[in-house]
Amino acid sequence: MRTLFNEELQQVADDLVTLASAVNVAVQNAGKALFDCDIEIAQSVIDNDKKIDSLEHSINNHCVTLLAKQSPVATDLRIVVSAMSVASLLERMGDLARHIAEIARTTFPDSPLAPQVEEVFHKMQSFTQETTEKLVRILGDQDEKAAQDLIIRDDEMDKLFESVYTIARSDEWNATTEQTIDTVLLSRYYERIGDHSVSIARRMVYTVSGFDPSKDPTHFIGVDKDGD
């Protein structure tokens, strides 16, 4: 019975890596759609979001079955519950990538971004791509140190997010109303992808160690700051 349960847990872990990989691709392609004004890539992100939703649903169903049939306790319970949380966070990240692609599709053939903020958004895209790539490795390797390193970098996205608002409030801001709205929305989408990535990293530290770190990895708290 224990061998079967371990095999089921490994399947959940493998499915999480598959889901994280799909989200990583979605984030990368959403950026391409945004910066290259590529409507075909934008549509592919939108269409493939259904696969991400289906993966998340499958993982959660699998976890519910494990909880019902195996009644895990202690470490096993922590692993199963954390897996459900991580799957939900990844699904939300996929939704946010879809939202970015939808804006790129709506404004095609023009860019939704004003020239003043393009450099900041390129940095946001680079950060989110690097982060989602790391999540795939963290989930696959159960790498607590890499997860803590990702948590520490949370401030980088926060600063980029704040800089967008600083630019948009400046006297030099001359974007159209539509560009202003899209700029605010897009910056929020990127910022939330970053937040969810950090929440996942915290969950992984919790899964491995039993503790959930704050931004300072030398201190630990029971839940992440977002309450996810």
Order of alpha helices (4+ residues) and beta strands (2+ residues): alpha-alpha-alpha-alpha-alpha-alpha-alpha-beta-beta
